[in-house]
Amino acid sequence: MGEDKELLRQTERFFKEKVESFGATFQGVGWNSTEAQRIRYDQLTKLFSQEGERAFSVCDYGCGYGYYLQYLRERGYRCSYTGMDLSESMIACANETYGGREDAVFVQGTKLEQTYDYIVESGIFNVRQSVEADVWTDYMMEIIETFHMHSKKGFAFNCLTGYSDAEHMREDLYYADPLFWFDYAKRHFSQNVALLHDYGLYDFTIIVRK
């Protein structure tokens, strides 16, 4: 329990400093560019691309300042959106930037209380700081299990890849084995799992459809 609390404190502090320094920008959530941010969204959104004009619900877990909501609206998805984030500062920024929109709400916290058609996550598994890699892996497993429990149709998440160039890898980041997570999702959640690792960034996306 103590490890979990320290893990969350470190994560919250990291993103609090980012958003208070850079605001509602890609730097505010620790990305290198808006383009890279949107490329990752392109992959995650493949989870429910078949929905077309049908209405559905989606939870953006680790929503940051809520930019994924703008992305979804630009593409015409008729979804009710819930953005959830550990950081109170992030949620304040999200409400300031996108609050008051119809069919959208932002929630501060980590515990999923409701069930959604889909759950997506972008970036929260990358920054482990001083947390040991095996502890971080267990943390990921717990969160992904809650995604499974609280999604009706499926979920998707991304992570930095262990296939990154060694000379550019940082000690404070978590580089996951995409084959391990594909196998884990396949064995624990669904037979309908996709591993996307072909979009030009040093990370991968796992899509689980039920």
KEKE-3310 file (N, C-alpha, C; in steps of 0.2 Angstrom, whole numbers, plus 5000, padded with zeros to 4 digits):
npx = (5004:5010:5019:5011:5005:5016:5020:5009:5010:5022:5019:5008:5014:5024:5016:5008:5018:5021:5009:5006:5017:5017:5004:4988:4995:5005:5017:5012:5007:5018:5022:5031:5027:5012:5008:5013:5006:4993:4995:4996:4983:4976:4979:4973:4960:4956:4950:4936:4932:4923:4911:4905:4892:4885:4880:4890:4899:4914:4928:4941:4955:4967:4967:4973:4974:4963:4963:4960:4946:4943:4949:4940:4928:4931:4932:4919:4913:4899:4899:4897:4908:4920:4932:4946:4958:4972:4978:4974:4977:4978:4964:4958:4964:4958:4945:4944:4948:4940:4928:4910:4905:4893:4888:4900:4912:4923:4933:4942:4953:4957:4950:4939:4922:4910:4903:4909:4906:4919:4936:4950:4968:4982:4998:5000:5007:5020:5030:5039:5048:5057:5052:5052:5054:5047:5038:5031:5026:5017:5008:5003:4996:4986:4978:4975:4967:4956:4951:4946:4936:4927:4923:4912:4913:4926:4944:4959:4976:4992:5010:5028:5040:5050:5058:5065:5078:5093:5102:5095:5086:5079:5082:5071:5060:5047:5049:5041:5038:5031:5027:5025:5014:5004:5002:4998:4986:4979:4977:4971:4960:4953:4950:4951:4962:4973:4989:4998:5011:5017:5018:5027:5032:5041:5033:5020:5003:4990:4975:4960:4946:4930)
npy = (4994:5006:5008:5010:5022:5031:5029:5035:5048:5052:5052:5061:5073:5075:5077:5088:5098:5099:5103:5115:5122:5123:5123:5121:5112:5102:5100:5101:5089:5081:5077:5076:5084:5091:5084:5071:5068:5067:5057:5046:5047:5043:5030:5024:5027:5018:5008:5010:5014:5008:5011:5022:5033:5030:5032:5032:5028:5035:5033:5043:5039:5046:5059:5071:5088:5087:5086:5076:5075:5086:5081:5070:5077:5084:5074:5070:5061:5054:5053:5051:5059:5055:5062:5057:5060:5059:5070:5085:5098:5096:5092:5104:5112:5106:5108:5122:5124:5115:5114:5113:5109:5100:5084:5080:5077:5080:5072:5071:5060:5042:5030:5020:5022:5020:5011:5010:5011:5011:5012:5022:5025:5036:5038:5038:5027:5029:5037:5032:5036:5035:5023:5005:4994:4982:4984:4994:4987:4979:4988:4993:4982:4981:4993:4990:4979:4985:4992:4982:4977:4988:4991:4989:4986:4987:4991:5002:5005:5013:5013:5016:5008:4993:4991:5003:5014:5010:5020:5031:5029:5032:5033:5036:5032:5020:5007:4996:4978:4975:4962:4955:4962:4960:4947:4945:4952:4945:4932:4935:4944:4945:4936:4944:4954:4967:4972:4987:4993:5001:5014:5024:5030:5029:5019:5008:5002:4994:4986:4980:4971:4967)
npz = (5000:5004:4994:4983:4986:4986:4973:4966:4971:4966:4952:4951:4955:4945:4934:4938:4939:4926:4919:4926:4922:4908:4904:4894:4883:4872:4879:4892:4895:4894:4881:4865:4854:4846:4835:4837:4848:4842:4833:4841:4846:4835:4834:4846:4844:4834:4841:4842:4829:4821:4825:4819:4816:4827:4844:4858:4874:4881:4891:4895:4902:4912:4907:4906:4900:4893:4879:4870:4869:4861:4849:4846:4844:4833:4824:4823:4831:4840:4855:4872:4884:4896:4905:4915:4928:4938:4943:4951:4946:4933:4929:4933:4923:4912:4913:4913:4900:4891:4898:4902:4890:4880:4885:4890:4903:4917:4929:4944:4950:4952:4953:4945:4944:4936:4922:4905:4887:4880:4885:4885:4886:4886:4888:4902:4907:4905:4913:4925:4935:4950:4953:4954:4940:4941:4950:4944:4933:4939:4944:4932:4927:4937:4934:4921:4922:4929:4918:4910:4918:4919:4906:4892:4879:4875:4877:4876:4876:4877:4877:4880:4870:4872:4862:4859:4854:4862:4866:4867:4878:4894:4911:4920:4913:4908:4898:4889:4885:4871:4866:4877:4883:4873:4873:4887:4887:4878:4884:4896:4894:4881:4865:4854:4850:4847:4842:4839:4831:4822:4818:4818:4830:4846:4853:4857:4854:4862:4858:4864:4860:4864)
capx = (5000:5014:5022:5006:5004:5022:5020:5004:5012:5027:5016:5004:5019:5027:5011:5006:5023:5021:5003:5007:5023:5015:4996:4985:4999:5008:5022:5009:5006:5024:5023:5036:5023:5005:5008:5014:5000:4987:4996:4994:4975:4974:4979:4968:4953:4954:4946:4929:4931:4917:4904:4903:4888:4881:4882:4893:4902:4921:4932:4948:4958:4973:4965:4977:4970:4956:4963:4956:4939:4943:4950:4934:4923:4933:4930:4912:4910:4893:4900:4898:4915:4922:4940:4948:4965:4975:4980:4969:4979:4976:4957:4957:4965:4953:4938:4945:4949:4934:4922:4904:4903:4888:4890:4907:4913:4930:4933:4948:4954:4960:4945:4933:4915:4905:4905:4908:4907:4926:4941:4957:4973:4987:5004:5001:5011:5027:5034:5039:5053:5061:5048:5056:5051:5043:5032:5027:5022:5011:5003:4999:4991:4980:4974:4972:4961:4950:4949:4942:4930:4923:4922:4907:4915:4934:4948:4965:4981:4999:5016:5034:5042:5057:5062:5068:5085:5096:5106:5090:5081:5080:5081:5065:5054:5046:5049:5037:5039:5025:5024:5022:5007:4999:5000:4994:4979:4975:4976:4967:4954:4949:4953:4951:4967:4978:4996:5000:5018:5019:5016:5033:5034:5044:5029:5015:4996:4986:4968:4956:4939:4926)
capy = (5000:5012:5009:5012:5029:5034:5029:5040:5055:5054:5053:5067:5078:5076:5080:5094:5103:5100:5107:5122:5126:5124:5124:5116:5111:5095:5100:5101:5082:5077:5074:5080:5088:5090:5079:5065:5067:5066:5051:5041:5046:5040:5022:5022:5028:5012:5004:5011:5017:5005:5014:5027:5039:5028:5035:5027:5032:5033:5036:5045:5038:5050:5063:5077:5094:5085:5087:5070:5077:5090:5077:5066:5081:5086:5069:5069:5055:5055:5050:5055:5058:5057:5063:5056:5061:5059:5077:5090:5103:5094:5093:5111:5115:5103:5112:5129:5124:5112:5113:5116:5106:5095:5076:5079:5079:5079:5069:5070:5053:5036:5024:5020:5020:5018:5007:5014:5006:5010:5016:5023:5028:5038:5041:5037:5021:5030:5040:5028:5040:5031:5017:5000:4992:4977:4987:4998:4982:4977:4994:4993:4976:4983:4997:4987:4975:4989:4994:4977:4977:4994:4993:4985:4984:4986:4996:5002:5008:5013:5012:5016:5001:4991:4991:5009:5014:5010:5026:5037:5027:5036:5029:5037:5030:5013:5004:4989:4973:4974:4955:4953:4965:4957:4940:4946:4954:4939:4927:4937:4948:4943:4933:4949:4959:4970:4976:4992:4995:5003:5021:5029:5033:5024:5016:5004:5002:4988:4987:4975:4972:4961)
capz = (5000:5004:4987:4979:4988:4984:4966:4964:4973:4961:4946:4952:4956:4939:4929:4941:4937:4918:4917:4929:4918:4901:4902:4889:4877:4872:4884:4898:4897:4893:4874:4861:4849:4845:4830:4840:4852:4838:4830:4846:4847:4829:4835:4851:4841:4830:4845:4841:4823:4818:4828:4814:4818:4833:4850:4863:4879:4882:4897:4893:4908:4912:4901:4905:4900:4889:4872:4866:4868:4855:4844:4845:4842:4826:4819:4823:4835:4844:4861:4879:4886:4903:4906:4922:4929:4945:4945:4952:4942:4926:4929:4933:4916:4907:4914:4910:4892:4888:4903:4900:4884:4881:4884:4892:4911:4919:4935:4947:4954:4949:4954:4940:4947:4931:4916:4899:4881:4879:4889:4882:4890:4882:4891:4909:4909:4903:4917:4932:4939:4953:4954:4951:4935:4942:4954:4939:4929:4943:4944:4925:4927:4941:4930:4915:4925:4930:4911:4908:4922:4918:4899:4889:4872:4874:4879:4873:4880:4874:4881:4877:4868:4874:4855:4858:4853:4868:4867:4869:4883:4900:4917:4923:4909:4908:4892:4890:4880:4867:4865:4884:4884:4869:4876:4893:4885:4874:4889:4901:4892:4875:4859:4849:4853:4841:4844:4834:4832:4815:4817:4818:4836:4850:4858:4854:4856:4862:4857:4866:4859:4868)
cpx = (5004:5018:5017:5005:5010:5022:5015:5006:5017:5024:5012:5009:5022:5022:5008:5011:5023:5015:5004:5013:5020:5008:4994:4989:5001:5013:5019:5007:5012:5026:5028:5033:5016:5004:5008:5008:4994:4988:4994:4986:4973:4974:4974:4961:4951:4950:4939:4927:4925:4911:4901:4899:4884:4884:4885:4896:4909:4924:4939:4952:4966:4972:4969:4972:4964:4957:4960:4949:4938:4944:4944:4929:4925:4932:4923:4909:4905:4894:4900:4905:4916:4930:4941:4955:4966:4976:4975:4970:4977:4968:4955:4958:4960:4947:4939:4945:4943:4928:4916:4901:4897:4891:4898:4908:4920:4930:4940:4948:4957:4955:4939:4927:4910:4908:4904:4909:4915:4930:4947:4961:4979:4993:5005:5006:5019:5032:5034:5044:5057:5058:5051:5051:5046:5037:5028:5023:5016:5005:4999:4994:4985:4975:4971:4966:4955:4947:4944:4936:4925:4922:4917:4910:4922:4937:4955:4970:4988:5004:5022:5037:5049:5061:5065:5075:5089:5099:5101:5085:5084:5078:5074:5059:5053:5045:5047:5039:5032:5022:5022:5015:5002:4997:4996:4987:4975:4973:4971:4960:4950:4953:4954:4956:4972:4984:4998:5006:5021:5018:5021:5035:5037:5039:5024:5008:4993:4979:4964:4949:4935:4921)
cpy = (5006:5013:5012:5020:5033:5035:5035:5047:5057:5056:5060:5073:5080:5079:5087:5100:5104:5105:5114:5126:5128:5124:5119:5115:5104:5094:5099:5094:5078:5075:5079:5085:5086:5084:5072:5063:5064:5059:5045:5041:5043:5032:5020:5022:5022:5007:5004:5014:5014:5007:5019:5033:5036:5031:5030:5032:5030:5037:5037:5045:5041:5055:5069:5083:5093:5086:5082:5072:5082:5086:5073:5071:5083:5080:5066:5063:5057:5052:5054:5053:5060:5057:5062:5057:5062:5066:5082:5096:5102:5095:5100:5114:5112:5107:5119:5129:5121:5111:5116:5114:5101:5088:5076:5081:5077:5077:5069:5064:5048:5030:5025:5018:5018:5013:5010:5009:5005:5014:5016:5026:5030:5041:5040:5032:5023:5032:5037:5032:5035:5024:5011:4997:4987:4979:4991:4993:4980:4982:4994:4988:4978:4988:4994:4982:4979:4991:4989:4976:4982:4996:4987:4982:4983:4992:4996:5006:5008:5014:5013:5009:5000:4990:4998:5009:5015:5017:5032:5035:5030:5032:5030:5035:5023:5011:4997:4985:4972:4967:4953:4955:4962:4951:4940:4948:4949:4934:4929:4941:4946:4940:4939:4955:4961:4973:4980:4994:4998:5010:5027:5032:5027:5021:5012:5005:4995:4989:4980:4976:4966:4958)
cpz = (5000:4998:4983:4980:4985:4976:4963:4966:4968:4954:4946:4952:4949:4934:4932:4939:4930:4917:4920:4925:4911:4899:4897:4883:4877:4877:4891:4900:4895:4886:4871:4856:4849:4840:4833:4845:4848:4835:4835:4847:4841:4830:4840:4848:4836:4834:4844:4834:4819:4820:4823:4818:4825:4839:4855:4869:4879:4888:4894:4900:4908:4907:4901:4905:4895:4882:4867:4865:4862:4849:4842:4842:4834:4821:4819:4826:4840:4851:4867:4881:4893:4903:4914:4923:4936:4947:4945:4947:4935:4925:4929:4926:4911:4907:4912:4903:4889:4892:4900:4893:4885:4881:4886:4900:4912:4927:4938:4951:4950:4949:4949:4944:4942:4926:4910:4893:4880:4884:4886:4887:4885:4887:4898:4912:4908:4908:4924:4937:4943:4955:4951:4946:4936:4946:4949:4935:4933:4943:4937:4925:4931:4937:4924:4916:4926:4923:4909:4912:4921:4911:4896:4883:4871:4877:4875:4877:4876:4879:4877:4876:4870:4868:4854:4857:4860:4870:4869:4875:4890:4906:4921:4919:4909:4900:4892:4884:4877:4867:4872:4885:4879:4871:4882:4892:4882:4879:4894:4900:4886:4869:4854:4851:4847:4844:4838:4835:4826:4813:4818:4824:4840:4855:4854:4857:4856:4862:4859:4865:4861:4863)
residu = (MET:GLY:GLU:ASP:LYS:GLU:LEU:LEU:ARG:GLN:THR:GLU:ARG:PHE:PHE:LYS:GLU:LYS:VAL:GLU:SER:PHE:GLY:ALA:THR:PHE:GLN:GLY:VAL:GLY:TRP:ASN:SER:THR:GLU:ALA:GLN:ARG:ILE:ARG:TYR:ASP:GLN:LEU:THR:LYS:LEU:PHE:SER:GLN:GLU:GLY:GLU:ARG:ALA:PHE:SER:VAL:CYS:ASP:TYR:GLY:CYS:GLY:TYR:GLY:TYR:TYR:LEU:GLN:TYR:LEU:ARG:GLU:ARG:GLY:TYR:ARG:CYS:SER:TYR:THR:GLY:MET:ASP:LEU:SER:GLU:SER:MET:ILE:ALA:CYS:ALA:ASN:GLU:THR:TYR:GLY:GLY:ARG:GLU:ASP:ALA:VAL:PHE:VAL:GLN:GLY:THR:LYS:LEU:GLU:GLN:THR:TYR:ASP:TYR:ILE:VAL:GLU:SER:GLY:ILE:PHE:ASN:VAL:ARG:GLN:SER:VAL:GLU:ALA:ASP:VAL:TRP:THR:ASP:TYR:MET:MET:GLU:ILE:ILE:GLU:THR:PHE:HIS:MET:HIS:SER:LYS:LYS:GLY:PHE:ALA:PHE:ASN:CYS:LEU:THR:GLY:TYR:SER:ASP:ALA:GLU:HIS:MET:ARG:GLU:ASP:LEU:TYR:TYR:ALA:ASP:PRO:LEU:PHE:TRP:PHE:ASP:TYR:ALA:LYS:ARG:HIS:PHE:SER:GLN:ASN:VAL:ALA:LEU:LEU:HIS:ASP:TYR:GLY:LEU:TYR:ASP:PHE:THR:ILE:ILE:VAL:ARG:LYS)
# end
